[in-house]
Amino acid sequence: MRIPGGLHAAFDLTGVYGELLPYLSKILDHWLPSSGFRAKTTPAFTHYRNNHFLAPDERFDLTFYLPISLW
């Protein structure tokens, strides 16, 4: 996949299985509306350092990149 360039907000997230979606909801529902930015239509992406689906302890360590632009 080719990742389009541009401005991205980066969020370092760690936790256990089941905590990732609530983190993403907080970013999209709380951080984004108050940030002064808007989400772009290009795909968000994640860089996993530890994948909770592959780790025996079900922990994740990742950076979530959200494409954004100024209003």
DRENPA-3360 file (N, C-alpha, C; in nm, 2 decimals, always signed):
BEGIN
1 = MRIPGGLH = +0.08/-0.12/+0.00/+0.00/+0.00/+0.00/+0.09/+0.12/+0.00 ~ +0.05/+0.22/-0.08/+0.13/+0.35/-0.08/+0.05/+0.44/+0.01 ~ +0.13/+0.50/+0.11/+0.07/+0.59/+0.21/+0.08/+0.73/+0.15 ~ -0.03/+0.80/+0.14/-0.02/+0.94/+0.09/+0.05/+1.03/+0.19 ~ +0.13/+1.12/+0.14/+0.20/+1.22/+0.22/+0.10/+1.32/+0.29 ~ +0.16/+1.41/+0.36/+0.08/+1.51/+0.42/+0.09/+1.51/+0.57 ~ +0.01/+1.60/+0.64/+0.01/+1.61/+0.78/-0.06/+1.50/+0.85 ~ +0.00/+1.44/+0.95/-0.06/+1.33/+1.03/-0.04/+1.36/+1.18;
9 = AAFDLTGV = -0.15/+1.34/+1.25/-0.13/+1.34/+1.40/-0.09/+1.20/+1.44 ~ +0.01/+1.19/+1.53/+0.07/+1.06/+1.57/+0.03/+1.04/+1.72 ~ -0.02/+0.93/+1.75/-0.05/+0.89/+1.89/+0.02/+0.76/+1.93 ~ +0.10/+0.77/+2.03/+0.17/+0.65/+2.08/+0.07/+0.58/+2.18 ~ +0.03/+0.46/+2.16/-0.06/+0.39/+2.24/-0.01/+0.26/+2.29 ~ -0.03/+0.22/+2.42/+0.00/+0.10/+2.47/-0.12/+0.05/+2.55 ~ -0.13/-0.09/+2.56/-0.24/-0.14/+2.64/-0.25/-0.29/+2.61 ~ -0.37/-0.34/+2.65/-0.40/-0.48/+2.63/-0.52/-0.49/+2.54;
17 = YGELLPYL = -0.54/-0.62/+2.49/-0.65/-0.64/+2.40/-0.78/-0.59/+2.46 ~ -0.86/-0.52/+2.37/-0.99/-0.46/+2.42/-0.98/-0.31/+2.45 ~ -0.85/-0.26/+2.46/-0.84/-0.12/+2.50/-0.81/-0.03/+2.37 ~ -0.78/-0.09/+2.26/-0.75/-0.01/+2.14/-0.86/+0.06/+2.09 ~ -0.98/+0.00/+2.06/-1.09/+0.07/+2.01/-1.14/+0.19/+2.10 ~ -1.14/+0.17/+2.23/-1.18/+0.29/+2.31/-1.08/+0.40/+2.30 ~ -0.95/+0.37/+2.28/-0.85/+0.48/+2.26/-0.88/+0.55/+2.13 ~ -0.91/+0.48/+2.02/-0.93/+0.54/+1.89/-1.06/+0.62/+1.90;
25 = SKILDHWL = -1.16/+0.58/+1.97/-1.28/+0.65/+1.99/-1.26/+0.79/+2.06 ~ -1.17/+0.78/+2.16/-1.14/+0.91/+2.23/-1.07/+1.00/+2.14 ~ -0.98/+0.95/+2.06/-0.91/+1.04/+1.96/-1.01/+1.10/+1.86 ~ -1.09/+1.02/+1.81/-1.19/+1.07/+1.70/-1.30/+1.15/+1.76 ~ -1.35/+1.12/+1.88/-1.47/+1.18/+1.94/-1.43/+1.30/+2.03 ~ -1.31/+1.30/+2.09/-1.28/+1.41/+2.18/-1.16/+1.49/+2.14 ~ -1.05/+1.43/+2.10/-0.93/+1.51/+2.06/-0.96/+1.58/+1.93 ~ -1.00/+1.51/+1.83/-1.02/+1.57/+1.70/-1.11/+1.70/+1.70;
33 = PSSGFRAK = -1.23/+1.69/+1.75/-1.32/+1.81/+1.75/-1.26/+1.93/+1.82 ~ -1.18/+1.91/+1.92/-1.12/+2.02/+1.99/-0.98/+2.06/+1.95 ~ -0.93/+2.00/+1.85/-0.79/+2.02/+1.80/-0.77/+2.13/+1.71 ~ -0.88/+2.18/+1.64/-0.86/+2.28/+1.53/-0.83/+2.21/+1.40 ~ -0.82/+2.08/+1.39/-0.79/+2.01/+1.27/-0.92/+1.93/+1.23 ~ -0.92/+1.88/+1.11/-1.02/+1.79/+1.06/-0.96/+1.67/+1.00 ~ -1.02/+1.56/+1.01/-0.97/+1.44/+0.95/-0.98/+1.44/+0.79 ~ -0.88/+1.39/+0.73/-0.88/+1.39/+0.58/-0.94/+1.25/+0.54;
41 = TTPAFTHY = -0.97/+1.24/+0.42/-1.03/+1.12/+0.37/-0.93/+1.01/+0.33 ~ -0.80/+1.04/+0.34/-0.70/+0.93/+0.31/-0.70/+0.84/+0.43 ~ -0.65/+0.72/+0.42/-0.66/+0.62/+0.52/-0.56/+0.65/+0.64 ~ -0.61/+0.63/+0.76/-0.52/+0.63/+0.88/-0.44/+0.50/+0.87 ~ -0.33/+0.50/+0.94/-0.25/+0.37/+0.95/-0.19/+0.36/+1.08 ~ -0.14/+0.24/+1.11/-0.08/+0.21/+1.24/+0.05/+0.14/+1.22 ~ +0.15/+0.18/+1.30/+0.28/+0.11/+1.31/+0.29/+0.03/+1.44 ~ +0.28/-0.10/+1.43/+0.29/-0.18/+1.55/+0.43/-0.21/+1.59;
49 = RNNHFLAP = +0.46/-0.19/+1.71/+0.59/-0.24/+1.77/+0.56/-0.37/+1.84 ~ +0.44/-0.39/+1.89/+0.40/-0.51/+1.95/+0.25/-0.53/+1.92 ~ +0.22/-0.64/+1.85/+0.08/-0.66/+1.81/+0.01/-0.75/+1.91 ~ -0.11/-0.70/+1.97/-0.18/-0.78/+2.07/-0.24/-0.91/+2.02 ~ -0.26/-0.92/+1.89/-0.31/-1.04/+1.83/-0.20/-1.15/+1.83 ~ -0.07/-1.11/+1.83/+0.04/-1.21/+1.82/+0.11/-1.23/+1.95 ~ +0.09/-1.14/+2.04/+0.16/-1.14/+2.17/+0.09/-1.23/+2.27 ~ +0.17/-1.32/+2.34/+0.10/-1.41/+2.43/+0.03/-1.34/+2.55;
57 = DERFDLTF = +0.08/-1.22/+2.59/+0.02/-1.14/+2.69/-0.09/-1.04/+2.64 ~ -0.12/-1.05/+2.51/-0.22/-0.97/+2.45/-0.20/-0.82/+2.46 ~ -0.07/-0.77/+2.47/-0.04/-0.63/+2.49/-0.01/-0.57/+2.35 ~ -0.04/-0.45/+2.33/+0.00/-0.38/+2.21/+0.08/-0.26/+2.25 ~ +0.16/-0.22/+2.15/+0.25/-0.10/+2.16/+0.26/-0.05/+2.02 ~ +0.20/+0.07/+1.99/+0.19/+0.11/+1.85/+0.18/+0.26/+1.84 ~ +0.20/+0.31/+1.72/+0.17/+0.45/+1.69/+0.06/+0.45/+1.58 ~ -0.05/+0.53/+1.61/-0.16/+0.55/+1.52/-0.14/+0.68/+1.46;
65 = YLPISLW = -0.15/+0.68/+1.32/-0.13/+0.80/+1.24/-0.26/+0.84/+1.18 ~ -0.31/+0.96/+1.21/-0.44/+1.01/+1.16/-0.41/+1.12/+1.06 ~ -0.45/+1.11/+0.94/-0.43/+1.22/+0.84/-0.52/+1.33/+0.87 ~ -0.47/+1.45/+0.89/-0.54/+1.57/+0.93/-0.51/+1.69/+0.84 ~ -0.59/+1.79/+0.84/-0.57/+1.92/+0.78/-0.63/+2.03/+0.86 ~ -0.59/+2.15/+0.84/-0.65/+2.26/+0.90/-0.79/+2.29/+0.85 ~ -0.88/+2.34/+0.93/-1.01/+2.37/+0.88/-1.00/+2.47/+0.76;
% end
